[in-house]
């Protein structure tokens, strides 16, 4: 049987970490600002997309994960590590 949910029932395992890293950025970075930065990387995302990712209500593609890691200044492995 295939698993499509994280152990906590969410649709991704990186959303909470993305939220923590975003808030820790200096200067502070809102969800809208993160969406804007991701758009500069070529992703079509909105503030609502970021909110859904961070809350675990949306899958994250490998393309999105790579861009998010770049914008946040971390590796994709760091976003996927268990906490």
mmCIF file of the N, C-alpha and C atoms, coordinates in Angstrom:
data_MODEL
# 
_entry.id   MODEL 
# 
loop_
_atom_site.group_PDB 
_atom_site.id 
_atom_site.type_symbol 
_atom_site.label_atom_id 
_atom_site.label_alt_id 
_atom_site.label_comp_id 
_atom_site.label_asym_id 
_atom_site.label_entity_id 
_atom_site.label_seq_id 
_atom_site.pdbx_PDB_ins_code 
_atom_site.Cartn_x 
_atom_site.Cartn_y 
_atom_site.Cartn_z 
_atom_site.occupancy 
_atom_site.B_iso_or_equiv 
_atom_site.pdbx_formal_charge 
_atom_site.auth_seq_id 
_atom_site.auth_comp_id 
_atom_site.auth_asym_id 
_atom_site.auth_atom_id 
_atom_site.pdbx_PDB_model_num 
ATOM 1   N N  . UNK A 1 1  ? 0.843  -1.184 0.000   1.00 0.00 ? 1  UNK A N  1 
ATOM 2   C CA . UNK A 1 1  ? 0.000  0.000  0.000   1.00 0.00 ? 1  UNK A CA 1 
ATOM 3   C C  . UNK A 1 1  ? 0.888  1.248  0.000   1.00 0.00 ? 1  UNK A C  1 
ATOM 4   N N  . UNK A 1 2  ? 0.535  2.225  -0.809  1.00 0.00 ? 2  UNK A N  1 
ATOM 5   C CA . UNK A 1 2  ? 1.309  3.448  -0.906  1.00 0.00 ? 2  UNK A CA 1 
ATOM 6   C C  . UNK A 1 2  ? 0.905  4.421  0.187   1.00 0.00 ? 2  UNK A C  1 
ATOM 7   N N  . UNK A 1 3  ? 1.887  5.144  0.695   1.00 0.00 ? 3  UNK A N  1 
ATOM 8   C CA . UNK A 1 3  ? 1.623  6.177  1.686   1.00 0.00 ? 3  UNK A CA 1 
ATOM 9   C C  . UNK A 1 3  ? 1.637  7.528  0.997   1.00 0.00 ? 3  UNK A C  1 
ATOM 10  N N  . UNK A 1 4  ? 0.594  8.304  1.189   1.00 0.00 ? 4  UNK A N  1 
ATOM 11  C CA . UNK A 1 4  ? 0.564  9.650  0.629   1.00 0.00 ? 4  UNK A CA 1 
ATOM 12  C C  . UNK A 1 4  ? 0.438  10.696 1.722   1.00 0.00 ? 4  UNK A C  1 
ATOM 13  N N  . UNK A 1 5  ? 0.450  10.262 2.971   1.00 0.00 ? 5  UNK A N  1 
ATOM 14  C CA . UNK A 1 5  ? 0.351  11.185 4.087   1.00 0.00 ? 5  UNK A CA 1 
ATOM 15  C C  . UNK A 1 5  ? 1.554  11.022 5.003   1.00 0.00 ? 5  UNK A C  1 
ATOM 16  N N  . UNK A 1 6  ? 1.961  12.111 5.613   1.00 0.00 ? 6  UNK A N  1 
ATOM 17  C CA . UNK A 1 6  ? 3.017  12.053 6.616   1.00 0.00 ? 6  UNK A CA 1 
ATOM 18  C C  . UNK A 1 6  ? 2.466  11.321 7.850   1.00 0.00 ? 6  UNK A C  1 
ATOM 19  N N  . UNK A 1 7  ? 3.340  10.891 8.747   1.00 0.00 ? 7  UNK A N  1 
ATOM 20  C CA . UNK A 1 7  ? 2.862  10.186 9.943   1.00 0.00 ? 7  UNK A CA 1 
ATOM 21  C C  . UNK A 1 7  ? 1.830  10.964 10.755  1.00 0.00 ? 7  UNK A C  1 
ATOM 22  N N  . UNK A 1 8  ? 1.887  12.285 10.696  1.00 0.00 ? 8  UNK A N  1 
ATOM 23  C CA . UNK A 1 8  ? 0.920  13.103 11.436  1.00 0.00 ? 8  UNK A CA 1 
ATOM 24  C C  . UNK A 1 8  ? -0.356 13.378 10.641  1.00 0.00 ? 8  UNK A C  1 
ATOM 25  N N  . UNK A 1 9  ? -0.489 12.756 9.461   1.00 0.00 ? 9  UNK A N  1 
ATOM 26  C CA . UNK A 1 9  ? -1.688 12.912 8.648   1.00 0.00 ? 9  UNK A CA 1 
ATOM 27  C C  . UNK A 1 9  ? -1.657 14.092 7.696   1.00 0.00 ? 9  UNK A C  1 
ATOM 28  N N  . UNK A 1 10 ? -0.572 14.828 7.677   1.00 0.00 ? 10 UNK A N  1 
ATOM 29  C CA . UNK A 1 10 ? -0.471 15.985 6.787   1.00 0.00 ? 10 UNK A CA 1 
ATOM 30  C C  . UNK A 1 10 ? -0.007 15.549 5.401   1.00 0.00 ? 10 UNK A C  1 
ATOM 31  N N  . UNK A 1 11 ? -0.139 16.448 4.444   1.00 0.00 ? 11 UNK A N  1 
ATOM 32  C CA . UNK A 1 11 ? 0.199  16.137 3.057   1.00 0.00 ? 11 UNK A CA 1 
ATOM 33  C C  . UNK A 1 11 ? 1.668  16.375 2.721   1.00 0.00 ? 11 UNK A C  1 
ATOM 34  N N  . UNK A 1 12 ? 2.437  16.892 3.663   1.00 0.00 ? 12 UNK A N  1 
ATOM 35  C CA . UNK A 1 12 ? 3.877  17.051 3.452   1.00 0.00 ? 12 UNK A CA 1 
ATOM 36  C C  . UNK A 1 12 ? 4.599  16.946 4.784   1.00 0.00 ? 12 UNK A C  1 
ATOM 37  N N  . UNK A 1 13 ? 5.911  16.734 4.719   1.00 0.00 ? 13 UNK A N  1 
ATOM 38  C CA . UNK A 1 13 ? 6.697  16.629 5.953   1.00 0.00 ? 13 UNK A CA 1 
ATOM 39  C C  . UNK A 1 13 ? 7.594  17.845 6.159   1.00 0.00 ? 13 UNK A C  1 
ATOM 40  N N  . UNK A 1 14 ? 7.514  18.811 5.271   1.00 0.00 ? 14 UNK A N  1 
ATOM 41  C CA . UNK A 1 14 ? 8.425  19.954 5.355   1.00 0.00 ? 14 UNK A CA 1 
ATOM 42  C C  . UNK A 1 14 ? 7.732  21.264 5.715   1.00 0.00 ? 14 UNK A C  1 
ATOM 43  N N  . UNK A 1 15 ? 6.426  21.290 5.745   1.00 0.00 ? 15 UNK A N  1 
ATOM 44  C CA . UNK A 1 15 ? 5.697  22.544 5.941   1.00 0.00 ? 15 UNK A CA 1 
ATOM 45  C C  . UNK A 1 15 ? 6.022  23.270 7.235   1.00 0.00 ? 15 UNK A C  1 
ATOM 46  N N  . UNK A 1 16 ? 6.033  22.549 8.337   1.00 0.00 ? 16 UNK A N  1 
ATOM 47  C CA . UNK A 1 16 ? 6.310  23.189 9.628   1.00 0.00 ? 16 UNK A CA 1 
ATOM 48  C C  . UNK A 1 16 ? 7.726  23.746 9.668   1.00 0.00 ? 16 UNK A C  1 
ATOM 49  N N  . UNK A 1 17 ? 8.667  23.020 9.087   1.00 0.00 ? 17 UNK A N  1 
ATOM 50  C CA . UNK A 1 17 ? 10.054 23.492 9.057   1.00 0.00 ? 17 UNK A CA 1 
ATOM 51  C C  . UNK A 1 17 ? 10.170 24.729 8.166   1.00 0.00 ? 17 UNK A C  1 
ATOM 52  N N  . UNK A 1 18 ? 9.465  24.744 7.046   1.00 0.00 ? 18 UNK A N  1 
ATOM 53  C CA . UNK A 1 18 ? 9.467  25.914 6.175   1.00 0.00 ? 18 UNK A CA 1 
ATOM 54  C C  . UNK A 1 18 ? 8.951  27.127 6.939   1.00 0.00 ? 18 UNK A C  1 
ATOM 55  N N  . UNK A 1 19 ? 7.881  26.952 7.696   1.00 0.00 ? 19 UNK A N  1 
ATOM 56  C CA . UNK A 1 19 ? 7.318  28.062 8.474   1.00 0.00 ? 19 UNK A CA 1 
ATOM 57  C C  . UNK A 1 19 ? 8.327  28.578 9.491   1.00 0.00 ? 19 UNK A C  1 
ATOM 58  N N  . UNK A 1 20 ? 8.988  27.678 10.197  1.00 0.00 ? 20 UNK A N  1 
ATOM 59  C CA . UNK A 1 20 ? 9.974  28.096 11.209  1.00 0.00 ? 20 UNK A CA 1 
ATOM 60  C C  . UNK A 1 20 ? 11.151 28.834 10.558  1.00 0.00 ? 20 UNK A C  1 
ATOM 61  N N  . UNK A 1 21 ? 11.644 28.310 9.458   1.00 0.00 ? 21 UNK A N  1 
ATOM 62  C CA . UNK A 1 21 ? 12.761 28.955 8.776   1.00 0.00 ? 21 UNK A CA 1 
ATOM 63  C C  . UNK A 1 21 ? 12.364 30.317 8.215   1.00 0.00 ? 21 UNK A C  1 
ATOM 64  N N  . UNK A 1 22 ? 11.165 30.412 7.684   1.00 0.00 ? 22 UNK A N  1 
ATOM 65  C CA . UNK A 1 22 ? 10.680 31.690 7.128   1.00 0.00 ? 22 UNK A CA 1 
ATOM 66  C C  . UNK A 1 22 ? 10.622 32.750 8.216   1.00 0.00 ? 22 UNK A C  1 
ATOM 67  N N  . UNK A 1 23 ? 10.053 32.396 9.369   1.00 0.00 ? 23 UNK A N  1 
ATOM 68  C CA . UNK A 1 23 ? 9.908  33.349 10.469  1.00 0.00 ? 23 UNK A CA 1 
ATOM 69  C C  . UNK A 1 23 ? 11.272 33.754 11.023  1.00 0.00 ? 23 UNK A C  1 
ATOM 70  N N  . UNK A 1 24 ? 12.243 32.849 10.955  1.00 0.00 ? 24 UNK A N  1 
ATOM 71  C CA . UNK A 1 24 ? 13.573 33.125 11.496  1.00 0.00 ? 24 UNK A CA 1 
ATOM 72  C C  . UNK A 1 24 ? 14.436 33.980 10.568  1.00 0.00 ? 24 UNK A C  1 
ATOM 73  N N  . UNK A 1 25 ? 13.990 34.199 9.335   1.00 0.00 ? 25 UNK A N  1 
ATOM 74  C CA . UNK A 1 25 ? 14.777 35.010 8.403   1.00 0.00 ? 25 UNK A CA 1 
ATOM 75  C C  . UNK A 1 25 ? 14.930 36.439 8.929   1.00 0.00 ? 25 UNK A C  1 
ATOM 76  N N  . UNK A 1 26 ? 16.071 37.018 8.640   1.00 0.00 ? 26 UNK A N  1 
ATOM 77  C CA . UNK A 1 26 ? 16.315 38.412 8.992   1.00 0.00 ? 26 UNK A CA 1 
ATOM 78  C C  . UNK A 1 26 ? 16.584 39.161 7.704   1.00 0.00 ? 26 UNK A C  1 
ATOM 79  N N  . UNK A 1 27 ? 15.821 40.197 7.364   1.00 0.00 ? 27 UNK A N  1 
ATOM 80  C CA . UNK A 1 27 ? 14.664 40.668 8.105   1.00 0.00 ? 27 UNK A CA 1 
ATOM 81  C C  . UNK A 1 27 ? 13.506 39.671 8.011   1.00 0.00 ? 27 UNK A C  1 
ATOM 82  N N  . UNK A 1 28 ? 12.509 39.883 8.871   1.00 0.00 ? 28 UNK A N  1 
ATOM 83  C CA . UNK A 1 28 ? 11.364 38.971 8.911   1.00 0.00 ? 28 UNK A CA 1 
ATOM 84  C C  . UNK A 1 28 ? 10.752 38.816 7.524   1.00 0.00 ? 28 UNK A C  1 
ATOM 85  N N  . UNK A 1 29 ? 10.213 37.636 7.279   1.00 0.00 ? 29 UNK A N  1 
ATOM 86  C CA . UNK A 1 29 ? 9.650  37.325 5.967   1.00 0.00 ? 29 UNK A CA 1 
ATOM 87  C C  . UNK A 1 29 ? 8.220  36.816 6.158   1.00 0.00 ? 29 UNK A C  1 
ATOM 88  N N  . UNK A 1 30 ? 7.270  37.509 5.563   1.00 0.00 ? 30 UNK A N  1 
ATOM 89  C CA . UNK A 1 30 ? 5.874  37.078 5.629   1.00 0.00 ? 30 UNK A CA 1 
ATOM 90  C C  . UNK A 1 30 ? 5.630  35.979 4.598   1.00 0.00 ? 30 UNK A C  1 
ATOM 91  N N  . UNK A 1 31 ? 4.477  35.347 4.696   1.00 0.00 ? 31 UNK A N  1 
ATOM 92  C CA . UNK A 1 31 ? 4.110  34.348 3.696   1.00 0.00 ? 31 UNK A CA 1 
ATOM 93  C C  . UNK A 1 31 ? 4.030  34.989 2.314   1.00 0.00 ? 31 UNK A C  1 
ATOM 94  N N  . UNK A 1 32 ? 3.520  36.193 2.258   1.00 0.00 ? 32 UNK A N  1 
ATOM 95  C CA . UNK A 1 32 ? 3.433  36.902 0.968   1.00 0.00 ? 32 UNK A CA 1 
ATOM 96  C C  . UNK A 1 32 ? 4.830  37.183 0.421   1.00 0.00 ? 32 UNK A C  1 
ATOM 97  N N  . UNK A 1 33 ? 5.751  37.608 1.289   1.00 0.00 ? 33 UNK A N  1 
ATOM 98  C CA . UNK A 1 33 ? 7.120  37.890 0.845   1.00 0.00 ? 33 UNK A CA 1 
ATOM 99  C C  . UNK A 1 33 ? 7.800  36.612 0.357   1.00 0.00 ? 33 UNK A C  1 
ATOM 100 N N  . UNK A 1 34 ? 7.552  35.493 1.046   1.00 0.00 ? 34 UNK A N  1 
ATOM 101 C CA . UNK A 1 34 ? 8.117  34.222 0.595   1.00 0.00 ? 34 UNK A CA 1 
ATOM 102 C C  . UNK A 1 34 ? 7.546  33.853 -0.768  1.00 0.00 ? 34 UNK A C  1 
ATOM 103 N N  . UNK A 1 35 ? 6.250  34.025 -0.944  1.00 0.00 ? 35 UNK A N  1 
ATOM 104 C CA . UNK A 1 35 ? 5.626  33.742 -2.241  1.00 0.00 ? 35 UNK A CA 1 
ATOM 105 C C  . UNK A 1 35 ? 6.245  34.610 -3.329  1.00 0.00 ? 35 UNK A C  1 
ATOM 106 N N  . UNK A 1 36 ? 6.491  35.877 -3.022  1.00 0.00 ? 36 UNK A N  1 
ATOM 107 C CA . UNK A 1 36 ? 7.115  36.778 -3.998  1.00 0.00 ? 36 UNK A CA 1 
ATOM 108 C C  . UNK A 1 36 ? 8.510  36.288 -4.372  1.00 0.00 ? 36 UNK A C  1 
ATOM 109 N N  . UNK A 1 37 ? 9.290  35.865 -3.385  1.00 0.00 ? 37 UNK A N  1 
ATOM 110 C CA . UNK A 1 37 ? 10.644 35.364 -3.648  1.00 0.00 ? 37 UNK A CA 1 
ATOM 111 C C  . UNK A 1 37 ? 10.595 34.088 -4.481  1.00 0.00 ? 37 UNK A C  1 
ATOM 112 N N  . UNK A 1 38 ? 9.621  33.237 -4.203  1.00 0.00 ? 38 UNK A N  1 
ATOM 113 C CA . UNK A 1 38 ? 9.476  31.997 -4.968  1.00 0.00 ? 38 UNK A CA 1 
ATOM 114 C C  . UNK A 1 38 ? 9.056  32.287 -6.406  1.00 0.00 ? 38 UNK A C  1 
ATOM 115 N N  . UNK A 1 39 ? 8.246  33.313 -6.593  1.00 0.00 ? 39 UNK A N  1 
ATOM 116 C CA . UNK A 1 39 ? 7.859  33.708 -7.941  1.00 0.00 ? 39 UNK A CA 1 
ATOM 117 C C  . UNK A 1 39 ? 9.079  34.165 -8.740  1.00 0.00 ? 39 UNK A C  1 
ATOM 118 N N  . UNK A 1 40 ? 10.023 34.831 -8.077  1.00 0.00 ? 40 UNK A N  1 
ATOM 119 C CA . UNK A 1 40 ? 11.258 35.243 -8.747  1.00 0.00 ? 40 UNK A CA 1 
ATOM 120 C C  . UNK A 1 40 ? 12.094 34.035 -9.159  1.00 0.00 ? 40 UNK A C  1 
ATOM 121 N N  . UNK A 1 41 ? 11.878 32.894 -8.498  1.00 0.00 ? 41 UNK A N  1 
ATOM 122 C CA . UNK A 1 41 ? 12.562 31.647 -8.849  1.00 0.00 ? 41 UNK A CA 1 
ATOM 123 C C  . UNK A 1 41 ? 11.800 30.869 -9.916  1.00 0.00 ? 41 UNK A C  1 
ATOM 124 N N  . UNK A 1 42 ? 10.660 31.422 -10.366 1.00 0.00 ? 42 UNK A N  1 
ATOM 125 C CA . UNK A 1 42 ? 9.912  30.800 -11.451 1.00 0.00 ? 42 UNK A CA 1 
ATOM 126 C C  . UNK A 1 42 ? 8.712  29.977 -11.032 1.00 0.00 ? 42 UNK A C  1 
ATOM 127 N N  . UNK A 1 43 ? 8.387  29.959 -9.740  1.00 0.00 ? 43 UNK A N  1 
ATOM 128 C CA . UNK A 1 43 ? 7.213  29.208 -9.287  1.00 0.00 ? 43 UNK A CA 1 
ATOM 129 C C  . UNK A 1 43 ? 5.974  30.091 -9.345  1.00 0.00 ? 43 UNK A C  1 
ATOM 130 N N  . UNK A 1 44 ? 4.864  29.473 -9.668  1.00 0.00 ? 44 UNK A N  1 
ATOM 131 C CA . UNK A 1 44 ? 3.593  30.190 -9.648  1.00 0.00 ? 44 UNK A CA 1 
ATOM 132 C C  . UNK A 1 44 ? 2.921  29.856 -8.316  1.00 0.00 ? 44 UNK A C  1 
ATOM 133 N N  . UNK A 1 45 ? 3.189  30.700 -7.312  1.00 0.00 ? 45 UNK A N  1 
ATOM 134 C CA . UNK A 1 45 ? 2.634  30.494 -5.975  1.00 0.00 ? 45 UNK A CA 1 
ATOM 135 C C  . UNK A 1 45 ? 2.102  31.814 -5.451  1.00 0.00 ? 45 UNK A C  1 
ATOM 136 N N  . UNK A 1 46 ? 1.176  31.705 -4.517  1.00 0.00 ? 46 UNK A N  1 
ATOM 137 C CA . UNK A 1 46 ? 0.605  32.871 -3.855  1.00 0.00 ? 46 UNK A CA 1 
ATOM 138 C C  . UNK A 1 46 ? 0.821  32.736 -2.358  1.00 0.00 ? 46 UNK A C  1 
ATOM 139 N N  . UNK A 1 47 ? 0.429  33.739 -1.638  1.00 0.00 ? 47 UNK A N  1 
ATOM 140 C CA . UNK A 1 47 ? 0.480  33.694 -0.171  1.00 0.00 ? 47 UNK A CA 1 
ATOM 141 C C  . UNK A 1 47 ? -0.342 32.510 0.331   1.00 0.00 ? 47 UNK A C  1 
ATOM 142 N N  . UNK A 1 48 ? -1.477 32.253 -0.303  1.00 0.00 ? 48 UNK A N  1 
ATOM 143 C CA . UNK A 1 48 ? -2.332 31.138 0.111   1.00 0.00 ? 48 UNK A CA 1 
ATOM 144 C C  . UNK A 1 48 ? -1.656 29.797 -0.133  1.00 0.00 ? 48 UNK A C  1 
ATOM 145 N N  . UNK A 1 49 ? -0.879 29.691 -1.211  1.00 0.00 ? 49 UNK A N  1 
ATOM 146 C CA . UNK A 1 49 ? -0.125 28.470 -1.484  1.00 0.00 ? 49 UNK A CA 1 
ATOM 147 C C  . UNK A 1 49 ? 0.870  28.219 -0.364  1.00 0.00 ? 49 UNK A C  1 
ATOM 148 N N  . UNK A 1 50 ? 1.601  29.264 0.022   1.00 0.00 ? 50 UNK A N  1 
ATOM 149 C CA . UNK A 1 50 ? 2.581  29.138 1.110   1.00 0.00 ? 50 UNK A CA 1 
ATOM 150 C C  . UNK A 1 50 ? 1.873  28.725 2.395   1.00 0.00 ? 50 UNK A C  1 
ATOM 151 N N  . UNK A 1 51 ? 0.736  29.323 2.680   1.00 0.00 ? 51 UNK A N  1 
ATOM 152 C CA . UNK A 1 51 ? -0.015 28.993 3.897   1.00 0.00 ? 51 UNK A CA 1 
ATOM 153 C C  . UNK A 1 51 ? -0.428 27.528 3.882   1.00 0.00 ? 51 UNK A C  1 
ATOM 154 N N  . UNK A 1 52 ? -0.897 27.032 2.759   1.00 0.00 ? 52 UNK A N  1 
ATOM 155 C CA . UNK A 1 52 ? -1.313 25.634 2.651   1.00 0.00 ? 52 UNK A CA 1 
ATOM 156 C C  . UNK A 1 52 ? -0.126 24.676 2.799   1.00 0.00 ? 52 UNK A C  1 
ATOM 157 N N  . UNK A 1 53 ? 1.014  25.045 2.244   1.00 0.00 ? 53 UNK A N  1 
ATOM 158 C CA . UNK A 1 53 ? 2.215  24.218 2.392   1.00 0.00 ? 53 UNK A CA 1 
ATOM 159 C C  . UNK A 1 53 ? 2.629  24.177 3.856   1.00 0.00 ? 53 UNK A C  1 
ATOM 160 N N  . UNK A 1 54 ? 2.716  25.355 4.488   1.00 0.00 ? 54 UNK A N  1 
ATOM 161 C CA . UNK A 1 54 ? 3.170  25.418 5.876   1.00 0.00 ? 54 UNK A CA 1 
ATOM 162 C C  . UNK A 1 54 ? 2.230  24.696 6.839   1.00 0.00 ? 54 UNK A C  1 
ATOM 163 N N  . UNK A 1 55 ? 0.954  24.686 6.549   1.00 0.00 ? 55 UNK A N  1 
ATOM 164 C CA . UNK A 1 55 ? 0.005  24.004 7.430   1.00 0.00 ? 55 UNK A CA 1 
ATOM 165 C C  . UNK A 1 55 ? -0.128 22.520 7.114   1.00 0.00 ? 55 UNK A C  1 
ATOM 166 N N  . UNK A 1 56 ? 0.542  22.072 6.057   1.00 0.00 ? 56 UNK A N  1 
ATOM 167 C CA . UNK A 1 56 ? 0.501  20.657 5.699   1.00 0.00 ? 56 UNK A CA 1 
ATOM 168 C C  . UNK A 1 56 ? -0.732 20.253 4.915   1.00 0.00 ? 56 UNK A C  1 
ATOM 169 N N  . UNK A 1 57 ? -1.422 21.211 4.360   1.00 0.00 ? 57 UNK A N  1 
ATOM 170 C CA . UNK A 1 57 ? -2.645 20.933 3.599   1.00 0.00 ? 57 UNK A CA 1 
ATOM 171 C C  . UNK A 1 57 ? -2.417 20.875 2.093   1.00 0.00 ? 57 UNK A C  1 
ATOM 172 N N  . UNK A 1 58 ? -1.150 20.815 1.685   1.00 0.00 ? 58 UNK A N  1 
ATOM 173 C CA . UNK A 1 58 ? -0.823 20.765 0.254   1.00 0.00 ? 58 UNK A CA 1 
ATOM 174 C C  . UNK A 1 58 ? 0.459  19.978 0.056   1.00 0.00 ? 58 UNK A C  1 
ATOM 175 N N  . UNK A 1 59 ? 0.471  19.170 -0.993  1.00 0.00 ? 59 UNK A N  1 
ATOM 176 C CA . UNK A 1 59 ? 1.690  18.462 -1.366  1.00 0.00 ? 59 UNK A CA 1 
ATOM 177 C C  . UNK A 1 59 ? 2.722  19.476 -1.848  1.00 0.00 ? 59 UNK A C  1 
ATOM 178 N N  . UNK A 1 60 ? 3.999  19.112 -1.750  1.00 0.00 ? 60 UNK A N  1 
ATOM 179 C CA . UNK A 1 60 ? 5.095  19.946 -2.248  1.00 0.00 ? 60 UNK A CA 1 
ATOM 180 C C  . UNK A 1 60 ? 5.830  19.130 -3.300  1.00 0.00 ? 60 UNK A C  1 
ATOM 181 N N  . UNK A 1 61 ? 5.941  19.676 -4.499  1.00 0.00 ? 61 UNK A N  1 
ATOM 182 C CA . UNK A 1 61 ? 6.652  18.965 -5.564  1.00 0.00 ? 61 UNK A CA 1 
ATOM 183 C C  . UNK A 1 61 ? 8.159  19.119 -5.360  1.00 0.00 ? 61 UNK A C  1 
ATOM 184 N N  . UNK A 1 62 ? 8.913  18.289 -6.032  1.00 0.00 ? 62 UNK A N  1 
ATOM 185 C CA . UNK A 1 62 ? 10.372 18.383 -5.934  1.00 0.00 ? 62 UNK A CA 1 
ATOM 186 C C  . UNK A 1 62 ? 10.872 19.717 -6.486  1.00 0.00 ? 62 UNK A C  1 
ATOM 187 N N  . UNK A 1 63 ? 10.239 20.223 -7.507  1.00 0.00 ? 63 UNK A N  1 
ATOM 188 C CA . UNK A 1 63 ? 10.617 21.512 -8.086  1.00 0.00 ? 63 UNK A CA 1 
ATOM 189 C C  . UNK A 1 63 ? 10.390 22.625 -7.066  1.00 0.00 ? 63 UNK A C  1 
ATOM 190 N N  . UNK A 1 64 ? 9.245  22.575 -6.394  1.00 0.00 ? 64 UNK A N  1 
ATOM 191 C CA . UNK A 1 64 ? 8.940  23.570 -5.365  1.00 0.00 ? 64 UNK A CA 1 
ATOM 192 C C  . UNK A 1 64 ? 9.901  23.450 -4.192  1.00 0.00 ? 64 UNK A C  1 
ATOM 193 N N  . UNK A 1 65 ? 10.183 22.230 -3.777  1.00 0.00 ? 65 UNK A N  1 
ATOM 194 C CA . UNK A 1 65 ? 11.073 22.007 -2.640  1.00 0.00 ? 65 UNK A CA 1 
ATOM 195 C C  . UNK A 1 65 ? 12.457 22.592 -2.914  1.00 0.00 ? 65 UNK A C  1 
ATOM 196 N N  . UNK A 1 66 ? 12.944 22.387 -4.116  1.00 0.00 ? 66 UNK A N  1 
ATOM 197 C CA . UNK A 1 66 ? 14.262 22.907 -4.493  1.00 0.00 ? 66 UNK A CA 1 
ATOM 198 C C  . UNK A 1 66 ? 14.274 24.437 -4.433  1.00 0.00 ? 66 UNK A C  1 
ATOM 199 N N  . UNK A 1 67 ? 13.244 25.080 -4.962  1.00 0.00 ? 67 UNK A N  1 
ATOM 200 C CA . UNK A 1 67 ? 13.170 26.544 -4.948  1.00 0.00 ? 67 UNK A CA 1 
ATOM 201 C C  . UNK A 1 67 ? 13.002 27.079 -3.530  1.00 0.00 ? 67 UNK A C  1 
ATOM 202 N N  . UNK A 1 68 ? 12.188 26.419 -2.733  1.00 0.00 ? 68 UNK A N  1 
ATOM 203 C CA . UNK A 1 68 ? 11.988 26.851 -1.349  1.00 0.00 ? 68 UNK A CA 1 
ATOM 204 C C  . UNK A 1 68 ? 13.299 26.769 -0.578  1.00 0.00 ? 68 UNK A C  1 
ATOM 205 N N  . UNK A 1 69 ? 14.021 25.672 -0.746  1.00 0.00 ? 69 UNK A N  1 
ATOM 206 C CA . UNK A 1 69 ? 15.310 25.509 -0.068  1.00 0.00 ? 69 UNK A CA 1 
ATOM 207 C C  . UNK A 1 69 ? 16.264 26.630 -0.481  1.00 0.00 ? 69 UNK A C  1 
ATOM 208 N N  . UNK A 1 70 ? 16.312 26.941 -1.763  1.00 0.00 ? 70 UNK A N  1 
ATOM 209 C CA . UNK A 1 70 ? 17.204 27.997 -2.247  1.00 0.00 ? 70 UNK A CA 1 
ATOM 210 C C  . UNK A 1 70 ? 16.859 29.337 -1.614  1.00 0.00 ? 70 UNK A C  1 
ATOM 211 N N  . UNK A 1 71 ? 15.582 29.678 -1.612  1.00 0.00 ? 71 UNK A N  1 
ATOM 212 C CA . UNK A 1 71 ? 15.140 30.963 -1.063  1.00 0.00 ? 71 UNK A CA 1 
ATOM 213 C C  . UNK A 1 71 ? 15.409 31.044 0.441   1.00 0.00 ? 71 UNK A C  1 
ATOM 214 N N  . UNK A 1 72 ? 15.236 29.932 1.146   1.00 0.00 ? 72 UNK A N  1 
ATOM 215 C CA . UNK A 1 72 ? 15.451 29.930 2.592   1.00 0.00 ? 72 UNK A CA 1 
ATOM 216 C C  . UNK A 1 72 ? 16.915 29.737 2.974   1.00 0.00 ? 72 UNK A C  1 
ATOM 217 N N  . UNK A 1 73 ? 17.766 29.436 2.001   1.00 0.00 ? 73 UNK A N  1 
ATOM 218 C CA . UNK A 1 73 ? 19.187 29.286 2.274   1.00 0.00 ? 73 UNK A CA 1 
ATOM 219 C C  . UNK A 1 73 ? 19.558 27.998 2.979   1.00 0.00 ? 73 UNK A C  1 
ATOM 220 N N  . UNK A 1 74 ? 18.801 26.928 2.684   1.00 0.00 ? 74 UNK A N  1 
ATOM 221 C CA . UNK A 1 74 ? 19.079 25.609 3.264   1.00 0.00 ? 74 UNK A CA 1 
ATOM 222 C C  . UNK A 1 74 ? 19.096 24.581 2.142   1.00 0.00 ? 74 UNK A C  1 
ATOM 223 N N  . UNK A 1 75 ? 19.407 23.347 2.497   1.00 0.00 ? 75 UNK A N  1 
ATOM 224 C CA . UNK A 1 75 ? 19.364 22.279 1.508   1.00 0.00 ? 75 UNK A CA 1 
ATOM 225 C C  . UNK A 1 75 ? 17.996 21.610 1.537   1.00 0.00 ? 75 UNK A C  1 
ATOM 226 N N  . UNK A 1 76 ? 17.705 20.900 0.474   1.00 0.00 ? 76 UNK A N  1 
ATOM 227 C CA . UNK A 1 76 ? 16.446 20.147 0.457   1.00 0.00 ? 76 UNK A CA 1 
ATOM 228 C C  . UNK A 1 76 ? 16.468 19.068 1.542   1.00 0.00 ? 76 UNK A C  1 
ATOM 229 N N  . UNK A 1 77 ? 17.637 18.497 1.793   1.00 0.00 ? 77 UNK A N  1 
ATOM 230 C CA . UNK A 1 77 ? 17.749 17.493 2.853   1.00 0.00 ? 77 UNK A CA 1 
ATOM 231 C C  . UNK A 1 77 ? 17.351 18.075 4.204   1.00 0.00 ? 77 UNK A C  1 
ATOM 232 N N  . UNK A 1 78 ? 17.750 19.308 4.455   1.00 0.00 ? 78 UNK A N  1 
ATOM 233 C CA . UNK A 1 78 ? 17.391 19.945 5.730   1.00 0.00 ? 78 UNK A CA 1 
ATOM 234 C C  . UNK A 1 78 ? 15.880 20.101 5.866   1.00 0.00 ? 78 UNK A C  1 
ATOM 235 N N  . UNK A 1 79 ? 15.217 20.396 4.758   1.00 0.00 ? 79 UNK A N  1 
ATOM 236 C CA . UNK A 1 79 ? 13.762 20.549 4.807   1.00 0.00 ? 79 UNK A CA 1 
ATOM 237 C C  . UNK A 1 79 ? 13.058 19.227 5.045   1.00 0.00 ? 79 UNK A C  1 
ATOM 238 N N  . UNK A 1 80 ? 13.700 18.132 4.655   1.00 0.00 ? 80 UNK A N  1 
ATOM 239 C CA . UNK A 1 80 ? 13.066 16.813 4.760   1.00 0.00 ? 80 UNK A CA 1 
ATOM 240 C C  . UNK A 1 80 ? 13.465 16.037 6.008   1.00 0.00 ? 80 UNK A C  1 
ATOM 241 N N  . UNK A 1 81 ? 14.415 16.535 6.776   1.00 0.00 ? 81 UNK A N  1 
ATOM 242 C CA . UNK A 1 81 ? 14.872 15.825 7.968   1.00 0.00 ? 81 UNK A CA 1 
ATOM 243 C C  . UNK A 1 81 ? 13.803 15.766 9.037   1.00 0.00 ? 81 UNK A C  1 
ATOM 244 N N  . UNK A 1 82 ? 13.767 14.633 9.736   1.00 0.00 ? 82 UNK A N  1 
ATOM 245 C CA . UNK A 1 82 ? 12.872 14.513 10.881  1.00 0.00 ? 82 UNK A CA 1 
ATOM 246 C C  . UNK A 1 82 ? 13.337 15.459 11.980  1.00 0.00 ? 82 UNK A C  1 
ATOM 247 N N  . UNK A 1 83 ? 12.382 15.882 12.738  1.00 0.00 ? 83 UNK A N  1 
ATOM 248 C CA . UNK A 1 83 ? 12.718 16.815 13.811  1.00 0.00 ? 83 UNK A CA 1 
ATOM 249 C C  . UNK A 1 83 ? 12.782 16.134 15.137  1.00 0.00 ? 83 UNK A C  1 
# 
